[in-house]
Amino acid sequence: MVTRLSASDASFFGLENSATPMYVGSLSILRRPRHGLSYESLLATVEQRLPQIPRYRQKVREVTLGLARPVWVDDRDFDITYHIRRSALPSPGSDAQLHDLVARLGSRPLDKSRPLWEMYLVEGLARNRVALYTKSHQALVNGMTALEIGHVIADRTQKPPEFGEDIWIPAREPSDRQLLLGAVGEWVTRPADQLGAVRTAITETATNAGHLVDIGRRFIDVARTVARGTAPNSPLNTTVSRNRRLTVASGRLEDYRMVRARYDCDVNDVVLAVVAGALRNWLISRGEPVTTTTTVRAMAPMSVYPETDHEAAGPGQAISEVSPFLVDLPVGEGNAVVRLSQIAHATESHPTAASLVDARTIVTLSGFAPPTLHAMGIRVATGFSARQFNLLITNVPGAQHQMYVAGTKLLETYSVPPLLTNQTLAIGVTSYNGMIYFGINADRDAMSDVDVLPGLLREALDELLEAAQ
């Protein structure tokens, strides 16, 4: 089947470069079962779920002379073993070795002549574990017509559900001449649509399943965000290389909830305050000037209810909308509680605050929603100039109970967000099964000291916990 890329999908496909590839990354740590998680069982699991994500068997074809947006076409030569690969660490592999491997894999370009995704089964990890790293092109995942692959391969029980036999017959691929004629025909019959298609559609970067976005309200939100102007100068913003460094951090969700209850705010406010405290100490450790007014502006997309009767629809019936949220993290403020108070006030003042989705609603979504929700947050951020904020922080809740992949326990899950233009740091935060997991992606050259951030995050949380006693 031939489907034209949306304006936003086409912009993601066409605007990336080798230094800032538009990939949505996810790293899962699994408990290695007694007989091991075989490559064959992983292949079988993914093959069973592909009908839920048909885009993962399609590739992009560009139209001659760029007369129209590219199209999705079935890959008649689709080979799942090309996309799902095996890798191994020298046993017993350390977490640091795994993170180095993922950083290297994440910096490699995807083959644009094939479906735009890869998955790696990483064996040899110490303490009887294996890892699963996936990366999908940003154009592939929009949260509406296409979910992220990690969303559909996770199960709530150890025994995967039964799936019917998948008989996939790829459609015939159109010739260059047919694509050209189709583009010319659209210019003749719908010239206004074609003129609109060449624009980068900011309003399409926030989408939801089953509901049209309220364009008028979204335009107002975007205009308000743009009005914030450029972000403050920061060492977080410089030319980005092709190389990456990945590190991770984790903490007990109960600690964040305790701070939330003590200061009557949201868990997301606590997360942002912890990041602010860590960045403050990181700047000081570098000898950067930090005054009482120093701020770092983050794009922290927020999940909100769509403009519909969500109560009538019932919880978990649709993925929520994701709205842009620029927040100035008060890294110059030395008091952790004051930092939290300022961030909580910024959240309450945001126009969508009254529509924020309760975490319990998101986690009732079928499958494992965080990979798709992170992707939606990244889409929102990339709809704005990177000069408007210093770093991207996505934070989404996941299931608070044990999940499984191919019958294997999912122990930890980390988002690996992409770096945007001239931004040396991106942070993806996921809560799952009583824990909060930080995936911290950084430019290898500009931020070689990123490994200090996990410790600084812990210190910043401890400050808040001590104050909350």
N, C-alpha and C positions, 0 to 999 in steps of 0.2 A: 504494500500500500504506500502511495506517495502522499506525503503531508508536508506542506511548506513550514519551515521554521518560523516561530513567532518573531516579532521584531527584537524582543529582548534576547531570545535564544540566538538569533543571528548575530547580535552584537557581541555576545559572549564568544561565539565561534570565531568571529572575525577580528576582534580587537586584542586578543591575547598575544603575548610575545614570549620568547624563550626564557626571559627572566621572571615573568609573572604568569605562569600557566594557570588557566582557570579550572583547577581540579577541586572536587570535593573529596576530601580524604577521611578515612575512618580506620582506626586501629583497635582491634578486639583481642583481648587475652583470654584464652580458653583453657580449661582444665583438661589435660590430655587423658582420655579414657584408657582403660586397661589395655585394650587392643589398639589404641591409637586412633586418631582422626585420620582416616585414609584419604588420600587425594581423590580416590574413586567415589567415596561417599560424599565428599564435598561437591564434586562434579554433579552427582545425581541429585543432590539437594537443590543446587542452583538451577539445574535443568528443569526440575519440577516447578520452580517458581517463575521461570521466565515468561509464561503466559500473563502473569500479573504486571510485568514490566516490559511490554513488547518493544519499547524503544531500545532496549539492550541488545536486540537482534537487528537493529537498523543502523545504517551508516548515513553520512551526510554527503550529498552530491551538490556541487555548486553549479550555478547557471552561467552559461557563456556570457562574458562581458558584464557580469553582475547585474543583469537586467531585472532580476527579481531575487528575493531571498532564496537561500539554498533550500533543499528539500530533504526530508527523511525518506529513505528507501530501504526495503528489506535487503539484507546482505545474503545473497544467494550462496555465497561461499562461507557462511558463518561456521566457525570452528571454535567451540567452547574451550577447547584445550589451549587455544592461543590466548584467550583472555584470563583463564584461571591457571596460575603457574605455581610451581613449587620452588621454595628457596630454603636454605638451612643455615643455621649459625654453627660455628665450631662448638660442639657440645662439651661442657654445659654453657650455653650461650647466656650472656648477661643482658639485663634490660638496656644498658648503655649500648651494647652491640646491636640490639634490636632497633633502638632509636636511630642509630647511625644508618642502618640498612634502610629503614623507612624513609629517612631524609634523602638518601640517594635515589630510591625508587620514586619518590614524589617529585624529584626534580627532572626526571626523564620525560620527554614528550610522548604523548600518545600518538599512535598511528592513525592519522585522519582518513586513511583509506578503509578503515574498519570501524565497527561500533566503538564508541569512545569510552571504554572502561577497561580496567584490569583488576584482578584480584590475586593476591599472593598468600599461599599457605606457607608460613614460616615455621620450620621444625627446629629441634635442637635447643629450645629455650629451657633454661634451668628451672628447677622445682616442678618438674612434670607438667610443663605447660607448652602450648603452641600458640601462635599468633596468626591473625588474619588481617591483612592490610588490603583495603580496597581504595581505588580512586576512580571517580567518574567525572567526566567533563561537566562543567557547570551548565552547558547548554542542554545536557541530557536530563537534568532533574529540575522540575519546576513546581513540584508539590501538587500539581493539579492533574495533568495528563501523564505525568511520569514521576514515580517515586524512586528514591535511592535504593540500590540493591540490598543494602544492609537492613532496610526497613522490612523486606519481605522474606528474608531467609532465617530470621529469628523466630523462635517458637516459645510459647508459655509452658509447654510440657516437654519432658525429655523424649517422649515418643512423638515424632513429627506426625502431623495429620496426613490422612490419605489424600492423594491428588490423582485425578483422572489422567489417563494417558494423553500426552500432548502430541498431537499430530500437526506439525507446523509446515505449511507449504508456502515458501516465500513467493511473493508476487514478482512478476517479471520486472526487471529494472528498465526504466525508460532510457532511451537513447539521448545523446546530447541534443539532437534535432528536436525530439519531443519536448524536452525541457525548455528549449528556446521558444518553440511555438507556444507552449503553455504560458511562458512569461509574456510574450507579445500579446497573446489573447487577453491576459489579465490587464495589461496596459490599455487595451482597446475598450474592454468592457467595464473596468473599474479603475480608471486613472487616479482618482482621489485616493483609493486604498493603496495604490502602488507608491504614490508620493508620500503617504504617511508611513509606508513600510520602511523607507530608507532612513527614518529618524530612529534614534535610540529611544525606546519607549520606557521612560522612567516609570510610568504608571503601571507597566506590566510586571515590574519586578516584585510586586507584592500580590500574591495570588492565593486562592483558597479553592478547595475542592467543592464543586457543586454550587458555587455562588459567584456572581459577577462582582467585581470590585466597584465600589461607589467612586466613579472617576472624579466627581466634583470634590468629595471630601479628601480623596487622595491627593489631588492637585494642591489643595490648601495645605496638607501636611508637608508635601514636598517643598512648596514655596516657603513655608515657615522654616524648614530645615536649611534650605539654601540661604535664607536670610541670615543665618548664623555667621556667614563669612568663612574666611580661611582659619585653619587651626593654628594654635600657637606654635612657635618654633620649638623643635624637639629633636634630640639625638635619635629618636625613633624613626625619623624621616630622612632618608638619604637614598642614593642610588642603590638599587637592589641587584645582587649578583644572581647567577644561576644556581648557586649552592645553598643548601639549607642545613639547619640544625634543629632537631626535635628533642624536646624534653617534656616530661609529664610530672604532674603532682596529683595528690589525692587527699581527701579528708573526710571525716564523718559528717554525713548530712545532719545528724542530730545536733552537732555543734553549731551549724549555721542556723538551724531552727531555733536553738536556744537564744542566740543573739537576736533573731527576728522577733521572738516573743518578748524579750526584755525591752526592746526599743520600738515595738509596734510598727514594723516595717515589713518589706517583702524579702524573701530569701535572695532574690535577684539583687536587691539593694546591698545585702551583706556581701554577696559575691563581688560586686563592683567596688565596695569599700575595701575588701581584702586585696583586690588587684591594685587599687589606688595606694594602699599602704606599701605593697611590695614594690611598685614602681617608684614610690618616693625614696625608699631605701636603696633601690638600684641606682637612681640618679645620684644620690649622695655618695654611694660607693665609687662612682665614676668621677667624682669631683665636679659634677655639674652644678651650676648655681641654682639653688632652690630657695626661693623666698616665700613669704606667707601667701602670696598671690599666685604662685606657680600652679598651672593646671596642665593636664594632658587630656585632650578631647578624644573620647571613644565613640565609635558607632556601635551601639548595643541594641540591635533590633529587638522589638518586643512583640510577643504573640498576643493578638487581640481577637475578640469575636468579630466575625463579619457583620455587615449591616443587615442582619436578618433576625428573625425571632429564634435565637439560639436555644432558648429554654424549650420551645416547642419541638425543635429538632432533636433535643436530647444530647447528652454528653457523648463526645467521641464520634459523632456522625460525620464530621468533616474536619479536615485539618484547618486550623485557625489561619486567619490572615496574619501577616507579619508586617509590622509598621516600623519605619525608621525612627531611631531615637539617638540623638546626639547628646552626650552628657559630658560635662567638664569635670573630670576627676580631680578633686582638690589635693594634689600631691604636695602642695606647700603647707598644708595644715598638719601640724604635729600631733594633734589630739585625734586618736582613732575614732572616738565616739562622735566628735564634731564632723569628721569626714563622712561618717555614715549618715548623720543627720542631714548634711548638705545634699548627699546623693538621694536620700529618701525624699527630700523636698523637691528635687528636680524630677523625680519619677512622678510624684503626685501632681506636679504642674504640667506634665505632658498631656496633650489633648486626648490621647487614647487611654489614659489611666483608668477611666471608669469601665472600659471594655476589656481590660486585661483578662486573659484566659486563666482560670484556675488550673494549677498543675494537674489536679485530679482529672480534669477534662482531657488534657492532652494525652495522658498516659493510658486512657481507655481506648485510644486508637488501636486498631488491629495491627499486629506485627510489632515492630520496634521503631517508634516514630523519630527518635533523635536524629539519625542520619539525614532524613528528609527535612526536618525542621532546621537543622544547621544549614543545609543547602539553601533553604528559603531565606534565612537570615543573610547569607552571603550574597544572594541575588539582590536583596534590598540594598546592601552596602555598595555593591558595584554599580548601582544606578546613580551614584553621586560621585562627584569629583573627589579623588583621594586627598586633595588639598584641604578638604573641609574637616578632616579628622585625622588623628595621629595613629590610631590603631583600631582594629576590628575585634570586638568581643561578642561571641555568640554564646548564649546560655539557654539550654532547653532541658526540661525534665524528662526522665525516662521511667520505665516501670520500676516500682519499688518491690520487686520480687524476682526470684531467679528466672533467667531466660536461658534458652539453649539454641545452639546452632548445630544442625546435623546431629542432634542427640548429645551434644557436648556442652558442658556448663560454660556459660559466659561469665567470666570472673570480673573483667574490667573493660571499659569502653572509652575510647578517647577520640574526639574529633581532631582532625588535622586540617585546619582551615588554610586557604591559600594566602600568600602575601599579595597585597595590592600594590599598585604603582608607588614606588618610593616609600613604602612602609616596611620596616624591618621586623615587625612583630605582629602576630595574630594569635588570639587565644580562643579556644573552643571549650566550653564548660558543659558537662553532662552529669546529671544526677541519675544514679542507678543503684537499686538494691541497697539502700542505706548509705551510699557513699557519693561523694562529688569528685569528678575526674576532670582535671585540666589538661588539655592538649595544647602545648605551647610550641608554635612553629616560628622560626626566626631565620633571618639571613645569616649564613655562616660567617661571612666576612665582617659585616657591620655590627653583629651582636654575638661575638664569640664567647661572651660571658653569660649567655642565656641560662646555663646550668645553675646559676645562683638563684634563679627565680623560684624554683620549688621551695627552697628554704625560706626565702623572703615571704612567700605566700603563707607559709606556716606561722612565721613570726607575726605577720599582720593579723591572722586569725586569733592567735594567742592574745594579742593586745585587746581585741574585742571581747574575748572570753573572760579575760581577767577583769575588765571593766564591768562586765555583766554580772559578776558574782555578787 
